[in-house]
Amino acid sequence: RVMADKDRRPPPPTHVGRSNIPPVSSNVEEDTLPEFEPFGIPRGPPNLRDFLDIWDVNMLKNQDEINKKEHHTDLYDNVRLIVRRGQPFQIQLTFNRPYNPDKDQFCVEFLIGGSPQVSKGTYIPIFPNQEQVKGEWGCRILQSEDNVVTLSITPAADSIVGKFRMYVAIMTPYGIRRTARNPERDIYILFNPWCEDDSVYLDNEAERNEYVLNDAGTIYYGEASNVETRPWIFGQFEYGVLDACLYVMDNAQMPLTGRKDPVKVSRVASAMVNSKDDDGIVVGSWSGDYLYGVAPTAWTGSVEILLNYASSGVPVCYGQCWVFAAVFNTFLRCLGMPGRVVTNFFSAHDNDGNLKMDVILDENGQFMPSLTKDSIWNYHCWNECYMSRPDIPAGFGGWQAVDATPQETSDGMYRCGPASVKAIKHGQICYKYDAPFIFAEVNSDVVYWKRMRDGTQEPIKVNKHHVGEMVLTKEVGRDEIKNITDQYKFPEGQ
């Protein structure tokens, strides 16, 4: 008998390997939890009258209430609760009867994204009677009076940054009874430079006020001999800007699990602020023809740019280095990461990665533009964000240089940084990310080469002082210039 084709096929495997499930990369995606989750198959309708019922959940989310004031989020034009990780906030629960800790058991559940899991940090159930562990999520009862229980909840100091959904769940022998899905109880959790356990902790109140809470600033441009100022409204607290910043990470398809790490967040954002290869926020143009958009010099703030991008998903036209840096600064401060815009005068662009600016001259000393690929801008703006760097050796935390202007690719995308400013100063350019490029921007030598007719070249002059003449940013608490050149390099000759 001839076997049929289906009989010749091997039997199906009895087990499969790890399934290729894409990571959850959307903050807006959600799975709604059931209002009643039975334990097993119920035998008839459960009797829940003897157990707690939740009548009200007060998020204490108004601008004048305790949460937003203590978390420095009262400036946000947003009706939801906004808190910072690693710091306790309060909510009030009203039950149908007084809470009895001896027989009543409940928990507060926080979820973010779709398919939430405890192991991923996207589903966090916390019980008020659990032992509090430093740095992790915790909950304790502050007050229980009549039917009202006031809770103090502390998000983990390394919590995912984004918008969480919140439920209150009552445990019964029949199953879990929880509150219905209510967007009014959504809660934003941000980075916290006021918390010592947070990786963006900044131990200076004046600097926190400047680099996180100041929604306006000054950007410097022009010539080193004639520095000009450009006022800018960062507007990180304006209506819709926080959601726009979360949309930027969603549009980048950044996994939620990576959004707890400021290194990863700043690196993804440096790619997304420009539109070069990922349909990011701003289209760069240096052509002088801005007919189909807004000229870079016409922008005075970040809010319109971010809101237009978030509402349409279409990159906004047009920007140059200071626009990229200013929008990026809004993103950083909005999510709670200390950030500032810096300007480097006589900023080098090292195309070949040899840490030098090679200028090719012919035998008569005439400049040869066709062979000179490196360039020097009269000024260039980028950002610094403040964070620890556990991914590189100790001692290189603090200010990190991040550049959103599309100049060179890094790991296949137009982005740059974060690179430790301390590492750049000390020439430790082996540490990620993109430290050699930024080192060359501020500290490369200009080498003049004489090209012979036979194609050979010889160096005839080296200028060690031209590149990175000075690096400027705004002074803390004052609208004045702060020279930070010494943070990027030692004086020449040392």
URFENMO-V552255 format. One record per residue. PHI is phi in radians with two decimals (* if undefined). PSI is psi in whole degrees, 0 to 359 (none if undefined). NEAR is the number of other C-alpha atoms within 12 Angstrom. Layout:
phi=[PHI,PHI]
psi=[PSI,PSI]
near=[NEAR,NEAR]
This chain:
phi=[*,-1.43,-1.31,-1.20,-1.01,-1.19,-1.36,-1.43,-1.18,-1.16,-1.12,-1.11,-1.15,-1.46,-2.61,-2.21,-1.35,-1.09,-1.27,-1.53,-1.63,-1.13,-1.15,-1.28,-2.29,-2.30,-1.31,-1.50,-1.17,-2.66,-2.01,-1.43,-1.40,-1.22,-1.24,-2.40,-2.05,-1.26,-1.56,1.33,-1.62,-1.19,-1.75,1.62,-1.19,-1.28,-1.69,-1.82,-1.19,-1.47,-1.97,-1.01,-2.22,-1.61,-1.63,-2.75,-2.20,-1.77,-1.42,0.85,-1.85,-1.26,-1.03,-1.62,-1.62,-1.11,-1.11,-1.16,-1.20,-1.24,-1.67,0.98,-2.14,-1.29,-1.47,-1.20,-1.48,-2.66,-1.42,-1.43,-1.32,-2.17,-2.30,-1.99,-1.21,1.36,-2.34,-1.24,-2.31,-2.07,-2.38,-2.08,-1.91,-1.92,-1.75,-1.34,-2.73,-1.05,-1.29,-2.05,-1.12,-1.30,-2.22,-1.73,-2.36,-2.51,-2.50,-1.93,-1.93,-2.09,-2.31,-2.46,1.29,-1.55,0.83,-1.14,-2.41,-1.08,-1.13,-1.62,1.33,-1.78,-2.34,-2.20,-1.61,-2.24,-1.87,-1.19,-1.74,-1.32,-1.21,-1.36,-1.93,-1.00,1.56,-1.89,-1.06,-2.65,-2.62,-2.50,-1.51,-1.46,-2.73,-2.32,-2.37,0.96,-1.63,-1.85,-2.06,-1.77,-1.87,-1.95,-2.04,-2.06,-1.19,-1.05,-1.19,-2.04,-1.09,-1.03,-1.66,2.86,-1.79,-1.78,-1.65,-2.22,-2.25,-2.00,-2.08,-1.81,-1.57,-2.25,-1.11,-1.56,2.78,-1.82,-1.83,-2.34,-1.16,-1.28,-1.09,-2.44,-1.03,-1.13,-1.72,-1.09,-2.39,-1.57,-2.05,-2.02,-1.07,-2.34,-1.25,-1.56,-1.83,-1.09,-1.49,-1.43,-1.24,-1.85,-1.03,-2.18,-1.55,-2.81,-1.14,-1.11,-1.22,-1.11,-1.10,-1.36,-1.59,-2.14,-1.70,-1.35,-1.72,-2.47,-2.86,-2.26,-1.98,-1.77,-2.70,1.81,-1.92,-1.06,-1.51,-2.61,-1.31,-1.96,-2.04,-2.28,-1.18,-2.50,-1.69,-1.26,1.11,-1.16,-1.76,-1.18,-1.01,1.54,-1.22,-1.07,-1.14,-1.14,-1.17,-1.18,-1.10,-1.03,-1.23,-1.10,-1.17,-1.39,0.96,-1.34,-0.99,-1.02,-1.14,-1.48,-1.47,-1.64,-1.87,-1.11,-1.09,-1.22,-1.10,-1.18,-1.22,-1.11,-1.16,-1.11,-1.38,-1.41,-1.18,-1.72,-1.70,-0.96,-2.32,-2.50,0.93,-1.31,-1.24,-2.11,-1.54,-1.48,-2.69,-2.12,-1.40,1.55,-1.82,-2.10,-1.07,-1.72,-2.93,-1.81,-1.08,-0.92,-1.27,-1.48,-1.26,-2.20,-2.85,-1.64,-1.08,-1.06,-1.10,-1.17,-1.19,-1.10,-1.17,-1.18,-1.41,-1.93,1.28,-1.83,-1.00,-1.63,-1.82,-2.32,-2.54,-2.27,-0.97,-1.24,-1.23,-0.99,-1.16,-1.20,-1.14,-1.08,-1.10,-1.06,-1.01,-1.07,-1.18,-1.10,-1.51,1.67,-1.64,-1.02,-2.53,-2.62,-1.67,-2.09,-2.18,-1.84,-1.62,1.04,-1.65,-1.51,-2.12,-1.52,-1.40,-1.83,1.30,-1.67,1.14,-2.32,-1.75,-1.64,-1.93,-1.74,-2.07,-1.46,-1.12,-1.65,1.41,-1.55,-1.11,-1.96,-1.14,-1.22,-1.84,-1.59,-1.69,-1.30,-2.54,-2.29,-1.54,-1.13,-2.77,-2.64,-1.85,-2.51,-2.11,-2.17,-2.20,-1.75,-2.91,-1.39,-2.24,-1.20,-1.48,-2.27,-0.97,-1.07,1.77,-2.00,-1.39,1.68,-1.24,-2.14,-1.46,-2.36,-2.19,-1.66,-1.24,-1.30,-2.00,-2.30,-1.42,-2.33,0.93,1.52,-2.31,-1.36,-2.80,-2.73,1.64,-1.33,-2.10,-1.13,-1.14,-1.11,-1.14,-1.10,-1.07,-1.58,1.26,-1.49,-1.54,-1.41,-1.60,-1.20,-2.04,1.07,-1.07,-1.05,-1.14,-1.25,-0.99,-1.16,-1.09,-1.89,-2.49,-1.45,-1.54,-1.63,-1.91,-1.66,-1.93,-1.72,-1.70,-1.46,-1.13,-1.44,1.65,-1.31,-2.30,-2.44,-1.27,-2.07,-2.81,-2.27,-1.93,-1.65,-1.96,-1.28,-1.28,1.11,-1.06,-2.80,-2.08,-2.13,-2.58,-1.36,-1.21,-1.22,1.32,-2.43,-1.53,-2.33,-1.43,-2.04,-1.54,-2.04,-1.00,-1.21,-1.42,-1.76,-2.82,-1.41,-0.98,-1.02,1.77,-1.38]
psi=[134,129,138,158,322,335,339,342,143,153,152,150,149,348,160,158,189,126,147,77,124,147,152,122,24,126,334,341,141,153,124,131,146,149,336,125,99,153,104,200,116,143,78,173,132,150,104,7,337,357,164,145,139,118,326,148,114,114,354,54,2,157,327,4,174,321,304,328,313,335,6,42,14,350,344,132,77,131,349,166,130,120,171,144,155,6,135,147,168,146,157,130,132,119,174,347,170,142,132,105,341,332,346,138,129,165,162,128,134,131,147,134,185,161,54,142,144,317,336,353,16,353,118,101,128,135,141,343,4,152,132,129,128,131,348,170,141,162,136,155,120,321,141,109,122,236,1,129,127,124,148,119,132,113,153,147,345,30,153,140,124,196,120,151,147,136,155,127,134,131,127,164,340,336,192,124,126,165,154,159,125,108,339,342,6,149,130,133,126,168,157,93,356,352,124,333,351,143,352,18,131,113,59,113,320,320,325,319,324,310,354,316,343,121,12,157,188,135,135,143,183,220,154,329,351,78,129,161,146,107,147,136,109,318,35,345,359,157,129,346,320,315,326,322,322,325,324,317,324,316,334,356,41,124,140,325,338,352,9,348,114,334,311,320,314,326,317,317,326,332,324,339,327,155,9,314,7,18,46,197,311,136,125,142,131,19,335,351,105,36,324,22,203,133,140,324,348,341,141,359,168,340,309,322,310,318,321,318,317,327,333,334,7,133,145,136,133,169,161,191,319,331,314,314,321,317,319,321,321,315,312,308,326,321,0,10,125,128,153,156,131,153,126,122,134,68,125,149,102,106,329,1,20,8,21,156,106,117,122,128,151,185,338,6,15,140,136,92,333,335,346,108,333,156,161,122,147,333,159,137,140,192,158,137,147,127,163,160,76,350,353,169,156,150,355,21,189,219,134,132,129,131,120,354,128,102,302,156,150,118,39,0,154,97,168,124,184,136,134,126,324,320,321,316,319,7,15,68,10,349,138,154,136,28,323,321,316,324,316,328,326,342,19,155,146,116,122,125,137,120,125,168,331,4,350,154,148,140,136,344,145,127,114,357,347,312,138,50,321,150,124,151,176,142,149,124,357,150,62,168,137,119,117,25,322,348,343,335,156,158,142,135,342,none]
near=[4,7,8,8,8,10,10,10,10,9,9,9,8,7,8,8,8,7,8,7,9,14,22,29,31,32,39,28,21,25,21,25,26,17,21,25,22,22,15,11,11,14,10,9,12,20,15,18,14,17,27,32,32,32,20,25,32,27,36,31,33,24,24,18,21,23,33,32,22,23,35,34,39,27,28,34,23,26,27,33,41,49,49,44,42,36,37,34,38,35,36,31,38,27,29,19,21,23,27,20,15,9,15,23,27,38,32,41,38,41,41,40,34,25,26,30,21,17,11,23,32,39,30,32,30,35,29,29,21,19,13,21,16,19,21,27,35,35,33,29,31,20,20,21,18,15,22,27,31,28,34,31,38,37,44,36,34,34,42,44,47,47,40,42,38,39,40,44,36,35,28,26,20,23,25,30,32,32,33,22,24,21,21,25,31,31,37,44,42,46,47,46,44,33,31,22,26,36,35,45,35,32,21,19,19,19,25,29,27,32,42,44,38,34,33,34,39,38,43,41,36,23,22,25,13,12,24,19,22,28,26,31,26,41,36,45,35,30,21,28,35,39,35,38,49,42,35,49,40,32,32,35,26,33,31,39,32,30,40,35,31,46,38,31,41,46,39,41,49,51,43,45,57,45,35,29,25,28,26,46,48,49,36,36,28,17,13,16,15,20,12,12,21,24,24,31,23,20,28,27,34,44,37,28,45,44,31,24,34,29,21,18,24,22,30,39,34,33,41,38,39,44,49,50,49,51,56,54,54,46,52,50,45,47,49,51,49,45,49,49,51,45,46,45,37,34,40,39,39,33,23,18,24,19,27,35,39,38,34,32,28,26,20,13,17,17,19,20,14,12,19,27,20,32,29,31,27,29,36,44,45,48,52,46,49,43,41,33,32,19,21,20,16,14,19,30,31,32,37,44,51,49,52,49,42,38,32,26,23,26,15,13,28,31,39,43,45,48,47,45,43,35,34,38,33,24,26,25,27,18,31,32,35,35,36,39,41,51,43,39,48,52,44,39,32,35,28,28,30,28,25,16,12,10,14,14,20,21,21,19,18,20,22,21,22,28,39,43,37,37,40,39,38,32,24,25,21,17,20,19,26,24,24,29,28,22,30,38,31,21,18,20,7,7]
